[in-house]
Amino acid sequence: MKLFKGWMKLFLAMTLVAIAADPAITQTGNQSDVSGPIPTETPPEEPLPEEPLPEEPLPEEPLPEEPPTPTPTPTPTIAPTGSITPLPTPTETPTETPTETPTETPAETPAETPAETPAETPAETPAETPPDTPSGNTPVIPVDSPVEVPTPIPVQTQEPINIQSPEPTGPLVIPENPEIPLEEEIPPPVSENNSEPDPTTESTNSIEDQILEDAPSTTGEAQPLSSLSDQEVDRPGYETELAAADIGVAVQMLEEYQAMEFSNYLEVELFGETATPDDIAQALYDLWQATGNKSSFIYVSALADQLELVMIFPQNFRVSGGSSDLVASADLAQGLIERTTDVAVRETVPNVAREQLLEEVQNLRSELTNPRRLNSKSYLPIAQSLYQSLIAPMEAQLEANGIETLVFSMDSGLRTLPLVALHDGEQFLLEKYAVALVPSFGLTDVTYSDIRNREVLGMGSAIFQDLNPLPAVPTELQNIVSDPWKGNVFLNEQFTADNFRKINQEKRFGIIHLATHAEFQGGNLDNSYITFFDSRVGLNQIRDLATELGWNTSENPPIELLTLSACRTAVGDTEAELGFAGLAVLSGAKASLASFWYVSDAGTLGLMSEFYSQLGEKPLKAEALRQTQLALLRGEVRIEDGMLVLSNGKTVPLPPELAEQSTINLSHPYYWSAFTLIGNWN
């Protein structure tokens, strides 16, 4: 036996000398020792291609010569290893084998380790190894396992699941790293939804699978919604499924679609579960009980050839047996109450083409902002046409439910529509309801708190290096931070980005009012900005600052309201409107108040002064804005003889630069319909 081992060692030594002399066999630079790859041996990877490996480098003729003893033993060990897909097993086994095969292993384990691989795949294994080996530490010998690992990974190609399958039972979430194009016109449909789900997936009816192309399946508990960057929305397919879905699934699709758009553009991570109609109805009911104001949540989706309207109303319960008395909460009388009306109602408006609708929206804005027509009603025909499409189909339901506030989640292209200016032929929508805009229910903090308990930070600038001055800003800030409001004012040179950060680090304000130029434009977030005295701060910086100051965490009291009193949103730009409508989400504020277009200095001064006066008396943000806009419409707030007159009779002298405008009628919707409340409406 000793003699046999001696011959064996001699033979292997001779073989190794031959291998060292052969440039093709030195190609084992992929080997790694116990601690990792050997850098010096990795470079010579050119021989690996195809000639060296087939030359039987691995078989190493000595190995086949000793099949009697070694081969039977290793075969059972290697066979299962080659068939195992998981990385752990193959990675560990080869790591030791190749490292010691060329130098140490032959001497120590002449038959056991080396014989294993050649016995199974003497020629095929090396041929498949080169492509994968260079990129990592994967050894050359047990190639079967590592090479086949990548194959199961791409198997994630699952197809959309039919929307008409039963309503999902678990929470629905947006998959990580999806991508959604921000333009209204989404790429053409990739494929029709497959009625049979991929058997390899665990998802039973994931809504996002119907929205995204090649979206990975998600099941179980809600996952963080992250920025969408790898997947695209099949808009035509999404519209087809939305139109055919029952109302419960439709609401979930609408919520997820909005979350995708805002998460992608704002580059923020979103957490939470997709709200159901019952969730929303219960929240609306609780707010109704807390505030006395009854709201309806409305989704507006402009499909290619029709309009989809979904309304959700507060839960309305009565005691079974005929009593019409409302109960305090659904949870207080389980089994003893019944719902009086459906919480969700859907209206489909046919023959309303998306392109035509978006064109009307832009035409209305053009008419309202045309300076030559501020004394005319040229906007009425378009305002009435849009009212008939968007509001009239819902009127009967809104009236039957006693709704006072309309909260809209609008489709792309519709988010900069001045809804309060829509007209039924006799009245503006403003005269019937308070109106608010939200990205989606899931992206809005709907909790209520009395805003009058919070202090105001008023900052702004009247002078700029390259922009028109805003001479009314000092008067505006003085009017805002006055009875009943308490707070601090910082003007011009004090309104710097660094000072803003420092002040907010030292103290938490419930309301932040910025009287300065701001722009919402398409493209990157930094194309949209707020102008400080010394610089322009992009929305991406606002997002980072909000994180730094902890505005978007639950550990600190939230900002109840962020106001931009002189901003403008690019007309017809879907990315610009995402920035505008997503300002509250991006900043961490519960709500924001901003304008679609620049309003005159005097008009802005009148509206903002009246708004904070109304908010001090009616601590519901949407209702306070409505009363303010009504006061302008009715002439109760006006510019008269160089004075600003408010609805409570208070008069404020205009700054010298504006005093020459002796009288201005602020009743035209140009002055009041531009301002919109976004986010928490309570």
C-alpha positions in Angstrom: 0.0 0.0 0.0 2.9 2.4 0.9 4.5 1.5 -2.4 1.2 2.3 -4.2 0.9 5.7 -2.5 4.5 6.4 -3.4 3.9 5.7 -7.0 0.8 7.7 -6.9 2.6 10.8 -5.4 5.3 10.5 -8.0 2.8 10.3 -10.8 0.8 13.3 -9.7 3.9 15.3 -9.2 4.9 14.6 -12.8 1.5 15.6 -13.9 1.6 18.9 -12.1 5.0 19.7 -13.7 3.4 19.0 -17.1 0.5 21.2 -16.2 2.7 24.1 -15.1 4.5 23.9 -18.4 1.2 24.1 -20.4 -0.1 27.7 -20.8 -3.6 26.4 -21.4 -3.8 24.7 -18.0 -2.5 27.7 -16.1 -6.0 29.1 -16.7 -7.1 28.1 -13.2 -6.8 31.6 -12.0 -10.4 31.5 -10.8 -9.5 29.3 -7.9 -9.9 30.7 -4.4 -8.5 29.6 -1.1 -10.4 29.4 2.2 -10.2 33.2 2.6 -11.1 34.3 -0.9 -9.9 34.7 -4.5 -6.2 34.8 -5.3 -5.7 38.0 -7.2 -2.5 37.0 -8.8 -4.0 34.1 -10.5 -7.2 35.8 -11.8 -5.7 37.8 -14.7 -4.8 34.9 -17.0 -8.4 34.3 -17.9 -8.0 34.5 -21.7 -7.2 30.8 -22.2 -10.4 29.9 -20.5 -12.5 30.6 -23.6 -12.9 27.3 -25.2 -9.7 25.6 -26.3 -7.9 25.1 -23.1 -10.8 23.6 -21.2 -11.7 20.9 -23.7 -8.0 19.8 -23.6 -8.9 17.7 -20.6 -7.2 19.9 -18.0 -9.5 18.9 -15.2 -9.8 15.2 -16.0 -6.1 15.0 -15.4 -5.3 11.6 -16.6 -4.1 10.4 -13.3 -7.6 10.6 -12.0 -9.3 8.2 -14.4 -6.5 5.8 -13.8 -7.7 5.3 -10.2 -11.4 4.7 -10.6 -11.4 1.5 -8.7 -11.3 3.0 -5.2 -12.2 6.7 -5.4 -14.9 6.9 -8.0 -17.6 5.0 -6.3 -17.3 7.0 -3.1 -17.4 10.5 -4.5 -20.1 9.9 -7.1 -23.0 9.8 -4.6 -21.6 13.0 -3.0 -21.2 15.0 -6.2 -24.4 13.9 -7.9 -26.7 15.6 -5.4 -24.5 18.7 -5.3 -24.7 19.2 -9.1 -28.5 19.1 -8.9 -28.9 21.5 -6.1 -29.9 25.0 -7.2 -29.3 27.0 -4.0 -26.0 28.9 -3.9 -24.9 27.9 -0.4 -24.2 24.2 -1.1 -22.3 24.6 -4.4 -20.4 27.6 -3.3 -19.0 26.0 -0.2 -18.1 22.7 -1.7 -16.1 24.0 -4.7 -14.4 26.7 -2.7 -12.3 24.1 -0.9 -11.8 21.7 -3.8 -10.4 23.9 -6.5 -8.1 25.7 -4.1 -6.2 22.7 -3.1 -6.6 20.6 -6.3 -3.6 21.9 -8.2 -1.0 21.8 -5.4 -2.1 20.4 -2.2 -5.1 18.2 -2.8 -3.3 15.8 -5.2 -0.8 15.0 -2.6 -3.2 14.7 0.3 -6.3 13.3 -1.3 -5.2 11.6 -4.5 -8.4 9.9 -5.2 -11.2 11.4 -3.3 -11.5 15.1 -4.3 -10.0 15.2 -7.8 -11.7 12.1 -9.1 -15.1 13.4 -8.2 -15.6 16.0 -10.9 -13.9 14.4 -13.8 -15.9 11.2 -13.1 -19.1 13.1 -13.8 -18.3 15.8 -16.3 -14.8 15.5 -17.6 -15.3 17.6 -20.7 -18.6 19.4 -20.4 -18.0 21.0 -17.1 -15.0 23.1 -18.2 -16.8 24.2 -21.3 -19.6 25.8 -19.4 -17.5 27.2 -16.6 -15.6 30.1 -18.3 -18.5 32.5 -18.8 -19.5 32.5 -15.2 -16.1 31.9 -13.5 -14.3 35.1 -14.3 -17.0 37.3 -12.7 -16.8 35.7 -9.2 -15.0 33.3 -7.0 -16.8 30.3 -8.4 -14.4 27.4 -8.7 -13.8 25.5 -11.9 -14.4 22.0 -10.9 -18.0 21.7 -9.6 -19.4 23.8 -12.4 -22.8 22.2 -12.7 -24.2 23.8 -9.5 -22.9 27.4 -9.8 -23.6 27.7 -13.6 -27.2 26.7 -13.3 -27.9 29.1 -10.4 -28.6 32.1 -12.6 -31.2 30.2 -14.6 -33.8 29.9 -11.9 -33.4 33.5 -10.9 -34.8 35.0 -14.2 -37.7 32.7 -13.9 -39.6 35.6 -12.4 -41.3 36.4 -15.7 -44.9 36.2 -14.6 -47.8 37.7 -16.5 -50.5 40.0 -15.3 -53.3 38.4 -13.4 -56.9 38.8 -14.6 -58.6 41.7 -12.8 -61.9 39.9 -12.8 -60.7 37.3 -10.4 -62.0 37.4 -6.8 -61.3 40.5 -4.8 -57.9 40.2 -3.0 -58.1 39.2 0.6 -54.7 40.4 1.7 -53.2 43.9 1.8 -51.9 45.0 -1.6 -48.6 46.7 -2.0 -46.5 48.3 -4.6 -43.5 46.1 -5.5 -40.0 47.4 -5.0 -38.3 49.2 -7.8 -41.2 49.4 -10.3 -41.0 52.0 -12.9 -43.8 54.1 -14.3 -43.4 56.7 -17.0 -44.4 60.1 -15.9 -45.9 61.2 -19.2 -49.6 60.9 -19.7 -49.1 58.8 -22.7 -47.9 55.5 -21.4 -46.0 53.1 -23.7 -48.3 50.8 -25.8 -49.7 47.7 -24.2 -47.3 44.9 -23.9 -49.7 42.1 -23.7 -53.2 41.3 -22.6 -53.7 40.1 -19.1 -53.4 36.4 -18.7 -56.5 34.8 -17.2 -54.4 32.2 -15.6 -51.7 33.2 -13.1 -48.2 31.8 -13.4 -48.1 28.6 -11.3 -44.6 29.5 -10.1 -45.8 32.6 -8.2 -47.5 32.8 -4.8 -49.6 35.9 -5.6 -53.3 35.1 -5.9 -54.6 38.4 -7.2 -52.0 41.2 -6.9 -53.4 44.5 -8.3 -50.0 45.8 -9.2 -49.6 42.9 -11.5 -52.4 44.3 -13.6 -50.8 47.7 -13.6 -47.1 46.9 -14.2 -45.3 45.1 -16.9 -43.2 42.3 -15.6 -44.0 43.2 -12.0 -42.8 40.7 -9.4 -45.5 39.1 -7.4 -46.2 40.4 -3.9 -48.2 38.7 -1.2 -48.8 38.8 2.5 -48.1 41.8 4.7 -47.6 45.3 3.3 -44.1 46.2 2.1 -42.5 49.6 1.9 -43.5 51.4 -1.3 -40.3 52.5 -2.9 -39.5 54.7 -5.8 -40.5 53.1 -9.1 -37.5 52.7 -11.4 -37.5 49.3 -13.0 -41.0 48.8 -14.3 -43.4 50.5 -16.6 -47.1 50.9 -16.6 -49.1 49.5 -19.4 -51.6 52.4 -19.5 -53.9 51.0 -22.1 -54.0 47.6 -20.3 -54.5 49.4 -17.0 -57.4 51.3 -18.4 -59.0 48.2 -19.8 -58.8 46.4 -16.4 -59.9 49.4 -14.5 -63.0 49.8 -16.6 -63.9 46.1 -16.1 -63.0 45.8 -12.4 -65.6 45.8 -9.6 -65.6 48.9 -7.4 -63.5 47.4 -4.6 -60.7 46.3 -6.9 -60.9 49.6 -8.9 -60.3 51.6 -5.7 -57.2 49.6 -4.9 -55.9 50.0 -8.5 -56.5 53.7 -8.4 -54.6 54.0 -5.0 -51.7 52.0 -6.2 -51.4 53.8 -9.6 -51.3 57.2 -7.8 -48.7 55.9 -5.3 -46.6 54.7 -8.2 -46.6 58.1 -9.9 -45.8 60.2 -6.9 -43.3 57.8 -5.4 -41.4 57.7 -8.7 -41.3 61.4 -9.3 -40.8 62.6 -5.8 -38.2 59.9 -5.1 -39.5 59.2 -1.7 -40.2 55.9 0.0 -43.8 55.3 0.9 -45.0 52.9 3.5 -48.4 51.5 4.1 -51.2 49.3 2.9 -53.6 50.0 0.1 -56.9 51.5 1.5 -60.1 49.8 0.7 -63.5 51.5 0.2 -64.5 50.5 3.8 -61.3 51.9 5.2 -61.8 55.2 3.5 -65.5 55.3 4.5 -64.7 54.6 8.1 -62.1 57.4 8.2 -64.6 59.8 6.6 -67.1 58.9 9.2 -64.7 59.5 12.1 -63.8 62.9 10.7 -67.4 63.7 10.3 -68.0 63.0 13.9 -64.9 65.0 15.0 -65.5 68.1 12.8 -69.2 68.1 12.0 -68.2 68.5 8.3 -69.2 65.7 5.9 -66.7 64.9 3.1 -66.8 62.6 0.1 -63.6 61.2 -1.4 -63.7 61.2 -5.2 -61.4 59.5 -7.8 -61.4 60.9 -11.3 -59.9 58.8 -14.1 -59.7 60.1 -17.6 -59.6 57.0 -19.8 -59.1 57.0 -23.5 -62.8 57.3 -24.4 -64.7 57.6 -21.2 -64.5 59.1 -17.7 -64.6 57.0 -14.5 -65.8 58.6 -11.3 -65.7 56.8 -8.0 -67.3 58.4 -4.9 -66.8 57.1 -1.4 -69.0 58.4 1.4 -68.8 58.3 5.2 -70.1 55.2 6.8 -73.7 55.9 7.7 -75.2 53.4 10.2 -78.6 53.0 12.0 -79.8 50.6 14.6 -81.4 47.5 13.1 -85.2 47.5 13.6 -86.0 50.7 11.9 -84.4 53.4 14.1 -82.8 56.1 12.0 -80.5 57.3 14.8 -76.9 57.4 13.9 -74.5 55.5 16.2 -71.2 56.9 17.3 -69.1 54.3 15.7 -69.5 51.1 13.7 -67.5 49.3 16.4 -69.9 50.2 19.2 -72.9 48.3 17.9 -71.5 45.3 16.0 -74.4 43.1 15.0 -76.9 45.7 16.0 -76.4 48.2 13.1 -76.9 48.2 9.4 -75.5 50.5 6.7 -78.1 52.9 5.3 -76.4 53.6 2.0 -73.6 52.2 -0.1 -70.2 53.6 0.9 -68.9 53.6 -2.7 -70.7 54.5 -5.9 -69.3 54.5 -9.4 -70.3 56.6 -12.4 -69.0 55.9 -15.9 -69.4 58.9 -18.3 -69.2 57.6 -21.9 -68.0 59.6 -24.9 -65.6 61.8 -22.9 -62.2 61.3 -24.6 -59.2 61.9 -22.5 -57.5 64.1 -25.1 -60.5 66.3 -25.5 -60.9 66.6 -21.7 -57.2 67.6 -21.2 -57.6 70.2 -24.0 -60.6 71.7 -22.2 -58.6 71.9 -19.0 -55.9 73.9 -20.7 -58.4 76.1 -22.5 -60.1 77.0 -19.2 -56.8 78.0 -17.6 -56.0 80.1 -20.6 -59.3 81.9 -20.4 -59.1 82.5 -16.7 -55.6 83.9 -16.8 -55.9 86.1 -20.0 -55.3 89.6 -18.7 -57.5 91.1 -21.4 -60.5 89.2 -20.3 -60.5 89.9 -16.5 -63.7 91.9 -16.9 -65.5 89.2 -19.1 -67.0 85.8 -18.6 -65.4 84.2 -21.6 -64.5 81.2 -19.4 -68.1 80.2 -18.7 -68.7 77.9 -21.8 -65.7 75.8 -21.0 -66.3 75.9 -17.2 -69.9 74.6 -17.8 -68.8 71.9 -20.2 -66.3 70.6 -17.7 -68.9 70.7 -15.0 -71.2 68.5 -17.0 -68.5 65.9 -17.5 -67.0 65.9 -14.1 -69.6 67.0 -11.5 -73.1 66.6 -12.9 -73.0 62.8 -13.0 -72.3 62.8 -9.3 -74.7 65.5 -8.1 -77.6 63.3 -7.1 -75.4 61.1 -4.9 -73.6 64.1 -3.4 -76.9 65.8 -2.4 -78.5 62.5 -1.1 -75.5 62.0 1.2 -75.5 65.6 2.5 -71.9 66.2 1.4 -70.2 69.5 2.2 -66.6 69.0 1.1 -65.3 67.3 -2.1 -61.8 65.7 -1.8 -60.5 64.8 -5.3 -57.8 62.4 -6.3 -57.2 63.4 -9.9 -55.7 61.5 -12.8 -52.6 62.8 -14.5 -53.3 65.9 -16.6 -56.2 66.9 -14.4 -54.3 67.9 -11.2 -54.0 71.6 -12.1 -57.7 72.0 -13.0 -59.2 74.9 -11.0 -62.2 72.8 -9.9 -63.8 75.6 -7.8 -64.3 77.6 -11.1 -66.4 74.9 -12.7 -69.9 76.3 -13.3 -73.4 74.6 -13.5 -75.0 77.5 -15.4 -76.1 79.2 -12.2 -73.4 78.7 -9.7 -69.7 78.0 -9.3 -68.8 74.7 -7.7 -67.3 76.8 -5.0 -70.7 78.1 -4.0 -71.9 74.5 -3.3 -68.9 72.8 -1.8 -65.4 73.2 -0.2 -62.8 71.5 -2.4 -59.5 69.9 -1.8 -57.0 68.0 -3.9 -55.0 65.0 -2.6 -52.4 62.7 -4.3 -54.4 59.7 -3.0 -56.0 58.6 0.2 -53.0 56.5 1.2 -50.6 59.4 0.7 -52.6 61.8 2.9 -52.5 62.2 6.7 -56.2 62.7 7.3 -56.0 63.0 11.1 -57.7 66.1 12.6 -56.3 68.6 15.1 -57.2 72.2 15.9 -54.8 74.2 13.8 -55.3 77.3 16.0 -53.1 75.7 18.7 -50.0 76.0 16.5 -47.7 78.9 15.9 -46.9 80.5 12.5 -43.5 81.0 10.9 -43.8 83.7 8.3 -40.9 84.2 5.9 -40.5 85.9 2.5 -38.9 88.5 0.4 -40.1 91.6 -1.4 -37.0 92.0 -3.6 -35.1 89.6 -5.8 -32.0 89.8 -8.0 -33.6 88.5 -11.2 -37.3 88.2 -10.6 -40.1 90.7 -10.3 -40.4 92.3 -6.8 -43.3 91.4 -4.5 -44.0 94.7 -2.7 -47.0 93.4 -0.8 -45.0 90.7 1.0 -44.2 92.8 4.2 -47.8 93.7 4.6 -48.9 90.1 3.9 -46.6 88.6 6.6 -47.7 91.3 9.1 -51.4 90.5 8.5 -50.8 86.7 8.8 -48.8 86.7 12.1 -51.4 88.8 14.0 -54.4 88.1 16.2 -55.3 85.3 16.7 -52.1 83.9 15.3 -48.8 83.9 17.1 -45.4 83.4 15.6 -42.3 85.0 14.0 -41.6 86.9 10.8 -38.4 87.0 8.8 -38.1 89.3 5.8 -35.7 89.8 2.9 -32.1 89.4 4.2 -33.4 87.2 7.0 -35.0 84.9 4.6 -32.0 82.7 3.7 -31.8 79.0 3.3 -29.4 78.6 6.2 -31.6 80.8 8.4 -34.6 78.8 7.5 -32.9 75.6 8.5 -31.6 77.0 11.7 -35.0 78.5 12.8 -36.7 75.2 12.1 -34.1 73.2 14.0 -34.6 75.4 17.1 -38.4 75.4 17.1 -41.3 73.5 15.7 -44.0 75.5 13.9 -47.4 74.3 13.0 -47.8 76.6 10.0 -45.0 77.7 7.6 -45.9 80.5 5.3 -43.5 81.4 2.5 -44.3 84.6 0.6 -41.9 84.3 -2.3 -41.6 83.2 -5.9 -41.8 79.4 -6.5 -42.0 77.4 -9.7 -43.2 73.9 -10.5 -41.7 72.7 -13.7 -41.2 69.4 -15.5 -38.1 67.3 -15.5 -35.9 66.7 -12.5 -37.1 67.7 -9.0 -34.5 70.5 -8.9 -36.2 72.1 -11.9 -38.9 73.1 -9.5 -37.8 75.4 -6.7 -38.7 77.9 -4.0 -36.8 81.2 -4.2 -35.1 82.4 -1.0 -33.4 85.7 -0.7 -30.0 84.3 -1.4 -30.7 81.3 -3.5 -33.1 78.9 -5.2 -33.9 75.7 -3.2 -35.0 72.8 -5.4 -37.7 70.4 -4.4 -35.1 67.7 -4.0 -33.4 69.9 -1.4 -36.7 70.5 0.3 -37.2 66.8 0.5 -33.8 66.3 2.0 -34.3 69.2 4.5 -37.6 67.7 5.6 -35.8 64.5 6.4 -33.0 66.3 8.2 -35.5 68.3 10.3 -37.7 65.2 11.0 -40.8 66.7 9.3 -41.8 63.4 7.8 -41.5 61.3 11.0 -44.1 60.4 13.5 -41.8 61.3 16.4 -42.4 65.1 16.0 -45.6 67.2 15.8 -46.4 67.5 12.1 -46.5 70.7 10.1 -50.2 71.3 9.7 -49.9 73.6 6.7 -47.2 74.8 4.3 -48.2 77.8 2.3 -46.6 79.2 -0.9 -48.4 82.4 -1.7 -46.7 83.2 -5.0 -46.1 80.1 -7.1 -46.9 78.9 -10.5 -47.3 75.5 -12.2 -46.3 74.8 -15.8 -49.5 74.3 -17.8 -50.0 70.9 -19.3 -46.9 69.4 -17.8 -47.7 66.2 -15.9 -44.3 66.2 -14.0 -44.9 69.8 -12.9 -48.3 68.9 -11.6 -46.8 65.9 -9.7 -44.5 68.3 -7.9 -47.4 70.7 -7.2 -49.8 68.0 -6.0 -47.0 66.1 -4.2 -45.6 69.1 -2.2 -47.2 68.0 1.1 -46.0 64.4 0.6 -42.5 65.6 -0.3 -42.2 68.1 2.6 -43.8 66.0 5.3 -46.5 68.6 5.8 -50.1 67.4 6.3 -51.3 70.0 3.8 -50.1 72.7 1.5 -51.7 75.7 0.0 -50.4 76.9 -3.3 -51.5 78.5 -6.6 -51.7 77.2 -10.2 -50.6 80.6 -11.6 -49.2 83.9 -10.4 -51.9 86.1 -9.0 -51.5 89.9 -8.8 -49.7 91.2 -5.7 -52.9 92.9 -4.5 -55.0 89.9 -5.2 -52.7 87.6 -3.3 -52.5 90.0 -0.4 -56.3 90.1 -0.1 -56.7 86.3 -0.4 -54.0 85.4 2.1 -55.0 88.0 4.7 -58.6 86.8 4.5 -57.7 83.1 4.6 -55.8 83.4 7.9 -58.6 85.5 9.4 -61.1 82.8 8.3 -58.9 79.9 9.5 -58.8 81.5 13.0 -62.6 81.3 13.2 -63.2 78.1 11.2 -60.3 75.7 11.9 -61.1 73.5 8.9 -58.6 74.3 6.2 -60.8 73.5 3.1 -63.8 75.3 4.6 -61.7 78.4 5.6 -60.4 78.5 2.0 -63.9 78.3 0.6 -65.1 81.1 2.8 -62.1 83.2 1.6 -62.8 82.5 -2.0 -66.5 83.3 -1.6 -65.6 86.6 0.1 -63.5 87.6 -3.0 -66.2 86.4 -5.4 -68.9 88.4 -3.6 -66.8 91.5 -3.4 -66.5 91.4 0.4 -62.7 91.4 0.0 -61.6 94.1 -2.4 -59.1 96.9 -3.1 -60.8 100.2 -2.6 -59.2 103.7 -2.5 -55.8 102.3 -2.0 -56.9 100.1 0.9 -57.4 96.4 1.3 -60.9 95.7 2.8 -61.5 92.4 4.5 -64.9 90.7 5.0 -64.8 91.5 8.7 -64.6 95.2 7.9 -60.9 95.5 8.7 -58.9 97.8 6.4 -55.2 97.6 5.6 -53.3 100.3 3.7 -51.6 99.0 0.6 -47.8 99.5 0.3 -46.8 102.6 -1.7 -46.0 100.6 -4.8 -49.6 99.3 -5.0 -51.4 102.3 -3.6 -51.9 103.7 -7.0 -54.2 100.8 -7.8 -57.1 102.6 -6.2 -59.8 100.1 -6.9 -59.6 96.4 -8.0 -62.6 94.0 -8.3 -61.3 90.7 -7.0 -64.5 88.8 -8.0 -63.1 87.3 -11.2 -62.0 83.6 -10.8 -58.6 84.6 -11.9 -58.0 86.1 -8.4 -59.4 83.3 -6.3 -59.6 80.0 -8.2 -55.9 79.6 -8.6 -55.4 78.7 -4.9 -55.9 75.1 -4.0 -55.5 73.1 -0.8 -53.5 69.9 -1.2 -53.6 67.1 1.3 -55.3 67.2 4.7 -58.5 69.2 4.3 -59.6 69.2 7.9 
